[in-house]
Amino acid sequence: MKKALLVVHRYKPEKDDEWGSIAKDYATSDMIENIAKMHPNYDWRPATLAEARQLMHDLKIDRLILVPMLKEHIEELNAYPDVQVDYLTPADYGKVSKPPFNFLKKDYLT
């Protein structure tokens, strides 16, 4: 299966036996789960920008999706060969992330 990274600002990592890290925090792990449903042909892992650079150096990473706050790094990451780089729009980010409180859910998804 192709490897893909959701590039986030920060998360609580736990080393994965296969490759990369998995997220121990609920917010990031939930985002990974939702991204994986949208793009099921990839094996998704979270990564910070520094981790993504290292993983692309060490492994063949096929796809990166950046959270909106990191989209200014898209040109730099597009310079890596054979990697498809995209970023989540704020609307897409609202669909894959959980609102902090249930009463905000309606505002996040509209």
C-alpha positions in Angstrom: 0.0 0.0 0.0 1.2 3.5 -0.7 2.4 5.6 2.2 1.0 9.0 3.0 1.4 11.6 5.7 -0.9 14.1 7.2 1.4 17.0 8.1 0.3 18.7 11.3 1.6 21.4 13.5 2.1 19.1 16.5 0.8 15.8 18.0 1.6 13.2 20.6 3.6 10.5 18.7 4.1 6.9 19.5 6.5 4.9 17.3 4.8 2.5 14.9 6.3 -1.0 14.3 5.8 -0.7 10.6 6.9 2.9 9.7 6.5 6.4 11.0 4.5 7.1 14.1 0.9 6.9 15.2 -0.9 9.6 17.1 -1.7 9.1 20.8 -3.8 12.2 21.0 -7.5 11.9 20.1 -7.7 14.9 17.7 -4.9 13.8 15.4 -5.8 10.1 15.5 -9.4 11.0 14.6 -8.2 13.2 11.7 -6.1 10.4 10.4 -9.0 8.0 10.6 -11.2 10.5 8.6 -8.5 11.2 6.0 -8.1 7.4 5.5 -11.8 7.1 4.8 -11.5 9.9 2.2 -8.3 8.4 0.6 -8.4 4.6 1.3 -5.6 3.7 -1.1 -3.0 5.0 1.3 -1.5 3.9 4.6 -1.8 7.2 6.6 0.5 8.4 9.4 0.7 11.8 11.1 3.9 13.8 11.0 5.2 17.2 11.9 7.0 19.2 9.2 10.4 18.1 10.4 9.3 14.4 10.7 7.8 14.6 7.1 11.1 15.9 5.7 13.0 13.0 7.5 10.5 10.3 6.4 10.6 11.5 2.8 14.4 11.2 2.9 14.2 7.7 4.5 11.2 6.2 2.8 9.1 6.4 -0.4 6.2 8.6 0.6 3.6 8.9 -2.1 1.4 11.7 -0.7 1.3 14.5 1.8 -1.6 16.5 2.9 -0.9 19.6 5.0 -3.2 21.2 7.5 -4.2 24.8 6.6 -1.7 26.5 8.9 1.2 24.8 7.1 0.1 25.4 3.5 2.9 28.0 3.1 5.3 25.0 3.0 3.7 23.5 -0.1 6.3 24.8 -2.5 9.2 23.4 -0.5 7.6 20.0 -0.2 6.6 19.9 -3.9 10.4 20.0 -4.6 10.6 16.3 -3.4 10.4 14.0 -6.4 7.4 11.6 -6.8 5.4 13.1 -3.9 1.9 14.4 -4.4 1.4 17.4 -2.0 -1.9 19.0 -1.2 -3.3 20.9 1.7 -6.7 20.9 3.4 -8.9 23.9 2.8 -10.5 25.2 6.0 -13.8 23.6 4.9 -12.1 20.2 4.5 -10.2 20.7 7.7 -13.6 21.2 9.5 -14.9 18.0 8.0 -12.0 15.8 9.1 -11.4 17.3 12.5 -13.6 17.2 15.6 -15.0 20.4 17.0 -13.8 21.0 20.6 -17.4 21.0 21.8 -20.5 19.4 20.4 -22.5 22.6 20.3 -19.9 24.0 17.8 -20.3 21.1 15.4 -22.9 22.8 13.3 -20.6 25.9 12.8 -17.7 23.7 11.8 -19.5 21.8 9.1 -21.2 24.7 7.3 
